[in-house]
Amino acid sequence: MLWEMLQVAWDSLMANKLRSVLTTLGVLIGVAAVITMLAIGQGAREQQLQLIQQMGANVVLVFPGQFRRGAVGFGMGSVQTLTMRDIEALSKGNALIVQVAAEVRRGAQVVYRQKNTNTSVVGVTANYPVVRAYKVEKGRFFTEQEDLANARVAVLGQTVVANLFGENANPVGKTIRINGIPFKVIGVLAKKGALGPMDLDDQILIPLRTAMYRLFGTEYLNTISVQIVRNEFVTAAMQEIERILRRSHRLPPNKPSDFVMRTQAEWEQLAEQTSRLFIILLLSIASVSLIVGGIGIMNIMLVSVAERTREIGIRKAIGAKPSDIQLQFLLEAVVLSLVGGGLGIFFGVTASYAIGKFAGWTVIISPISVILAFGFAAAVGIFFGYYPARKAAKLEPVEALRYE
């Protein structure tokens, strides 16, 4: 019976090919949108997690604290509290701390001949690439001696190279001007990517003391990166870092810390929460198309019931049960939905890969997302097909036979 009903359902749909195609189009677009949005969302999540992991292994980041006036906080970094003395204090032989790096960051105008760009200039210690997992693709990184000598040398990110010299250029040995001061380019960083809105390739790394004393005229640091022995000791390491910095800042026990610490795990958790909200938002938008497609199925099935009222009456007159009539029309709605869902999977996968290729985004198509989209399509067919099928099953045979 079921096979015969499927055949009859298919024949009924093929009798009105254009109407059936237009009806399945709504489900097709909905399923394709769900798969594409999930692929983009999952890809963005994975890319963010990879970039956070590239921030460096087993690293605790220390930021300046926030200025408070009464109950009002002015945000992390609203006061300057970290200095070179803190680096020296943290570097004095602790079993949990491997090494300490620091940075001071400012925006600056950078010029090479007739080209110029606004970018981030970051003064860092010589061990910064090791602690924060940066790699030099061309040339070299500056040494500790060059940092101590306030040398005017620079290592460029890929975006800066493209803006000043052109794609795939080798600027090593060239001289650029940062806020009017000449710097010799000694290296180019390997491509890092973007972390949220921040382009990690749109920056120039120069020696820390050069940045502080010759370029920016400041005694304060933006960030201290502390590399610890292993992630298992992160809690103990943070307690030790807090103890050292509080003593360095001469803070009494009853006064709160004037600095903030963040770990890689906390950044990953934040990225997870953000990406989850992003995926839910995209999925909600894409689901609207499926609901619209389901409404289209209900509309067409109601039209089909009205057109085939006499057919329903004849079937009931020769012994068809209401459940048979209901199942017949419900199968037609499900077939419409599943055909649209199958085509939607094909177009959704194709669109995802096309977007990834042409936009340069990371897309991840998981089997779960495909199963979810296809199952949702089937559920839409059942949900929106039930009312028309139930209406057909309730028709009285005599009234149905009289229908013109």
C-alpha positions in Angstrom: 0.0 0.0 0.0 2.7 2.4 1.0 4.6 1.9 -2.3 1.4 2.3 -4.3 0.6 5.5 -2.4 4.1 6.9 -3.1 3.7 6.1 -6.8 0.3 7.8 -6.9 1.7 10.8 -5.0 4.6 11.1 -7.5 2.2 10.8 -10.4 -0.1 13.5 -8.9 2.9 15.9 -8.5 4.1 15.2 -12.0 0.7 16.1 -13.4 1.4 19.7 -12.4 5.1 19.9 -13.0 5.5 23.7 -12.9 3.5 24.1 -9.8 5.5 21.3 -8.1 8.8 22.8 -9.1 7.8 26.2 -7.8 6.6 24.7 -4.5 9.8 22.7 -4.0 11.9 25.8 -4.8 11.0 27.4 -1.4 12.2 24.3 0.5 15.3 24.1 -1.8 16.3 27.6 -1.0 15.7 27.1 2.7 17.8 23.9 3.0 20.6 25.4 0.9 20.5 28.5 3.1 20.7 26.4 6.3 23.7 24.4 5.1 25.5 27.4 3.7 25.0 29.5 6.9 26.1 26.6 9.1 29.1 26.0 7.0 30.2 29.7 7.2 29.5 29.8 10.9 31.4 26.7 11.7 34.3 27.8 9.5 34.4 31.2 11.2 34.4 29.5 14.6 37.3 27.1 13.6 39.3 30.0 12.1 38.9 32.1 15.3 40.0 29.1 17.5 43.0 28.5 15.3 44.1 32.1 15.5 43.7 32.2 19.3 45.9 29.1 19.5 48.4 30.9 17.4 48.6 33.6 20.1 51.2 31.4 21.7 51.2 28.2 23.8 50.7 28.4 27.6 50.5 32.2 27.6 49.0 34.4 30.3 48.3 38.0 29.0 48.6 40.8 31.5 46.8 44.1 30.7 46.6 47.4 32.6 43.7 47.8 34.9 40.7 50.0 34.7 40.0 53.4 36.2 36.9 53.5 38.4 35.0 56.5 39.7 32.5 55.3 42.3 30.6 52.4 40.8 31.5 53.4 37.2 34.3 51.5 35.5 36.1 53.1 32.5 37.2 49.8 30.9 40.3 47.7 30.8 43.4 49.7 30.0 41.9 53.1 31.0 44.9 53.5 33.4 48.6 52.9 32.7 50.2 50.6 35.3 52.6 48.2 33.5 56.2 49.2 33.2 59.7 47.8 32.4 60.1 47.1 36.2 57.3 44.6 36.0 59.1 42.7 33.2 62.3 42.6 35.3 60.3 41.4 38.4 58.5 38.6 36.4 61.8 37.5 34.8 63.6 36.8 38.1 63.8 33.0 38.0 60.4 31.5 38.8 59.8 27.8 38.3 56.4 28.3 36.7 57.4 31.1 34.3 59.5 30.3 31.2 59.9 33.7 29.7 58.3 37.2 29.6 57.6 39.3 26.5 56.1 42.8 26.4 54.6 45.2 23.9 53.5 48.8 23.5 51.1 49.6 20.6 50.2 52.8 18.8 48.7 53.8 15.5 51.1 55.6 13.2 51.5 57.0 9.6 54.1 54.9 7.6 55.6 56.2 4.4 57.6 54.6 1.6 58.4 56.9 -1.3 55.0 58.1 -2.6 53.0 55.5 -0.8 51.7 55.7 2.8 49.4 53.8 5.1 48.0 54.1 8.6 48.9 50.9 10.6 49.7 49.7 14.1 53.3 50.0 15.2 54.1 47.6 18.0 57.2 47.8 20.1 58.1 44.3 21.4 60.9 42.5 23.1 63.3 40.3 21.0 61.7 37.0 22.4 58.2 38.2 21.2 58.0 35.8 18.2 58.7 32.8 20.4 56.2 33.7 23.1 53.4 34.8 20.8 54.1 32.2 18.0 55.1 34.6 15.2 57.3 33.4 12.3 59.5 35.4 10.0 59.0 34.6 6.4 61.7 36.9 4.9 64.8 38.4 6.5 65.2 38.1 10.2 63.9 39.4 13.6 65.8 42.0 15.6 68.0 40.9 18.5 68.1 41.8 22.1 71.2 43.9 21.5 69.3 46.0 18.9 66.5 46.5 21.4 69.0 47.7 24.1 70.6 50.0 21.5 67.3 51.6 20.5 67.9 50.5 16.9 65.6 51.8 14.2 64.8 48.5 12.6 61.4 47.1 11.6 59.7 43.8 10.8 56.6 44.2 8.6 53.3 42.3 8.5 52.0 41.1 5.1 49.2 43.7 4.8 51.7 46.5 5.4 54.0 45.0 2.7 51.1 44.9 0.2 50.0 48.5 1.0 53.5 50.0 0.7 55.4 47.7 -1.7 52.8 45.6 -3.5 51.8 41.9 -3.2 54.7 39.4 -2.8 57.3 42.2 -2.8 60.5 41.8 -0.8 61.1 45.0 1.2 64.0 43.7 3.2 66.8 46.3 3.1 64.4 49.2 2.2 63.9 52.2 4.4 60.5 53.4 5.6 59.4 56.3 7.7 57.3 55.9 10.8 55.9 59.3 11.9 58.8 60.9 10.0 61.6 58.7 11.6 63.5 56.4 9.2 63.5 52.7 10.0 65.3 49.9 8.1 63.2 46.9 7.1 65.0 43.7 8.2 62.2 41.2 8.0 58.7 40.2 6.9 56.3 38.2 9.1 54.5 35.1 7.9 50.8 35.6 7.3 48.8 35.4 10.6 45.2 36.2 9.7 42.5 38.2 11.5 41.3 37.9 15.1 37.8 39.4 15.0 38.0 42.9 13.5 41.8 43.1 14.1 44.1 42.3 11.1 47.1 40.7 12.7 49.1 41.2 9.5 48.4 45.0 9.5 51.2 45.9 11.9 54.9 46.7 12.2 57.1 45.2 14.9 60.0 47.3 16.2 62.2 47.0 19.2 60.4 47.8 22.5 62.8 50.5 23.8 62.9 52.2 20.4 59.1 52.4 20.4 58.9 53.7 24.0 61.8 56.2 24.1 62.4 57.3 20.5 59.0 57.0 18.8 56.1 57.2 21.3 57.7 58.8 24.4 56.1 56.6 27.0 57.2 54.6 30.0 54.1 52.3 30.1 53.4 49.0 28.4 50.1 47.9 26.8 50.5 44.1 27.4 52.9 41.7 29.1 52.9 38.1 27.8 54.0 35.5 30.3 54.8 32.0 29.0 54.3 29.4 31.6 55.6 25.8 31.8 52.4 24.0 31.0 48.7 24.8 30.9 48.0 22.4 33.8 49.8 25.0 36.1 47.9 28.0 34.7 46.0 28.7 38.0 49.1 28.5 40.1 51.0 30.6 37.6 48.4 33.3 37.6 48.5 33.4 41.4 52.3 33.8 41.3 52.1 36.5 38.6 49.5 38.4 40.7 51.8 38.1 43.7 54.8 39.4 41.8 53.0 42.3 40.2 51.2 43.4 43.3 54.6 43.5 45.1 56.1 45.4 42.1 53.3 47.9 42.2 53.5 48.2 46.0 49.8 47.5 46.5 48.5 46.9 50.1 46.5 43.8 50.8 43.2 45.7 51.0 43.6 47.4 47.6 42.4 45.6 44.4 44.9 44.7 41.6 45.5 47.5 39.1 46.0 44.9 36.3 44.0 42.2 34.5 45.0 38.7 33.5 43.6 36.7 30.6 44.4 33.1 29.5 44.2 31.4 26.2 41.3 29.3 27.5 39.3 32.4 28.3 39.8 33.8 24.8 38.7 30.4 23.4 35.6 30.4 25.6 34.8 33.9 24.5 35.2 32.9 20.8 33.0 29.8 21.4 30.2 31.9 22.8 30.5 34.6 20.1 30.5 32.0 17.3 27.6 30.1 18.9 25.5 33.3 18.9 26.6 34.0 15.3 25.6 30.5 14.2 22.2 30.7 15.9 21.6 34.1 14.3 22.5 32.7 10.8 20.5 29.6 11.4 17.4 31.6 12.4 17.6 33.8 9.3 18.0 30.7 7.1 15.2 28.9 8.8 12.8 31.6 7.7 13.2 30.4 4.1 12.2 26.9 5.2 9.1 28.1 7.0 8.2 30.2 3.9 8.7 27.1 1.8 6.5 25.1 4.2 3.7 27.7 3.9 4.0 27.3 0.1 3.5 23.5 0.5 0.4 24.0 2.6 -1.0 26.5 0.1 -0.5 24.2 -2.9 -1.8 21.1 -1.0 -5.0 23.0 -0.1 -5.4 23.9 -3.8 -4.8 20.2 -4.6 -7.4 19.1 -2.1 -10.0 21.5 -3.7 -9.1 20.4 -7.2 -9.4 16.6 -6.3 -12.5 16.7 -4.2 -14.4 14.5 -6.5 -11.5 12.1 -6.7 -11.6 11.9 -2.8 -15.3 11.2 -2.9 -14.9 8.4 -5.4 -12.1 6.8 -3.3 -14.2 6.9 -0.2 -17.2 5.6 -2.0 -15.3 2.4 -3.1 -13.9 1.8 0.4 -10.9 4.1 1.1 -10.6 4.9 4.8 -10.1 8.5 6.1 -6.6 7.4 7.2 -5.8 6.3 3.7 -6.8 9.7 2.2 -4.9 11.5 4.9 -1.8 9.4 4.4 -2.0 9.9 0.6 -2.0 13.7 0.8 0.5 13.8 3.6 2.9 11.7 1.5 2.5 14.1 -1.4 3.6 17.0 0.9 6.5 15.0 2.3 7.6 14.0 -1.2 7.6 17.7 -2.3 9.6 18.6 0.8 12.1 15.8 0.5 12.7 16.5 -3.2 13.3 20.1 -2.3 15.5 19.1 0.6 17.7 16.8 -1.6 18.2 19.5 -4.2 18.8 22.0 -1.4 21.6 19.9 0.0 23.3 19.8 -3.4 23.0 23.5 -4.0 23.9 24.3 -0.4 27.2 22.3 -0.5 28.0 23.8 -3.9 27.3 27.4 -2.7 29.4 26.8 0.5 32.5 25.7 -1.4 32.0 28.5 -4.0 31.8 31.2 -1.2 34.8 29.7 0.5 36.8 29.8 -2.8 35.9 33.2 -4.1 35.6 35.1 -0.7 38.6 33.4 0.8 36.6 32.3 3.9 37.0 29.0 5.8 33.8 26.9 5.4 33.2 23.6 7.2 30.3 21.3 6.0 29.6 18.8 8.7 27.4 15.7 8.2 25.3 16.8 11.2 24.4 20.1 9.4 23.3 18.2 6.3 21.2 15.7 8.4 19.7 18.6 10.3 18.7 20.5 7.2 17.3 17.4 5.5 15.4 16.4 8.7 14.1 19.9 9.1 12.8 19.8 5.5 11.0 16.5 6.2 9.5 18.0 9.4 8.3 21.0 7.4 6.6 18.7 4.9 4.8 16.8 7.7 3.9 19.9 9.7 2.5 22.0 6.8 1.1 19.0 5.0 -0.9 17.7 7.9 -3.7 20.3 7.8 -4.6 19.9 4.1 -4.3 16.1 4.5 -6.6 16.1 7.5 -9.1 18.4 5.7 -9.1 15.9 2.8 -9.7 13.0 5.1 -12.7 14.7 6.7 -14.6 15.3 3.5 -18.0 13.4 3.4 -18.2 11.1 0.3 -21.6 12.4 -0.8 -20.7 16.0 -0.5 -17.4 15.3 -2.3 -19.1 13.6 -5.2 -21.5 16.5 -5.6 -18.5 19.0 -5.7 -18.2 20.8 -9.1 
